[in-house]
């Protein structure tokens, strides 16, 4: 009986030992599973943090993309507005192009008509040009004849005018000079030849050169007035008569006591040199004389 109890106790102990070992093993297994779960949870936490970081980054990217989308939408709206404006301009340009094309066609028609008129007018111009050349030839011939006749008439007139003017002025001067000499003698005036300095002083003070040359006041009048003012200064002044081939001229002179004979152009107070065969005023002197 005792043996049976001992066996029972041993069996119970064995069972309890086996149960304890099983419990310990089960506990260790549970600890391992718990550690595994803990590790999984830690890994999941890490994954969660990574996902949350990625989510945050994606949220930032989303905001950036939304901003870009908004900007692109604004640009799209602006481009659409510009496109609408450009389309409006294109339509306007097309309308203008159509108008210009119509005007071009009209102008081409007008140009064609003008070219026809120009061709017709050119023919008329060519004909008129031929007539003009013919008339110019005739006019040139007539002008040569007129020039020849004018030259003959002018030469004859100048020669006759010069001869008449010379004779008339010389006759008048001779009579006036003679009367002047007589008057001077009667009044007791004595004329003398000036010195060169006196002559130059008189020339510089005389205002005859300021008179105006006209058809009625010519070289003889300049010389007569110059001589008359010299007489008033008691200077003997000569009337110089210069003869050219087809005209004549008159100037004054003094026979200075220290420098001899000097010729004066009373129209400009210049001291000049004269000699037969010499050119004066663009003409050759063929004769000259002095009336004292």
Secondary structure, 3 states (H helix, E strand, C coil): CHHHHHHHHHHHHHHHHHHHHHHHHHHHHHHHHHHHHHHHHHHHHHHHHHHHHHHHHHHHHHHHHHHHHHHHHHHHHHHHHHHHHHHHHHHHHHHHHHHHHHHHHHHHHHHHHHHHHHHHHHHHHHHHHHHHHHHHHHHHHHHHHHHHHHHHHHHHHHHHHHHHHHHHHHHHHHHHHHHHHHHHHHCCCCCECCCHHHHHHHHHHCCHHHCCCCCCCCHHHHHHHHHHHHHHCCECCEEEEEECCCCEEEEEEEEECCCEEEEEECCCCEEECCCCCCEECCEECCEEEEEC
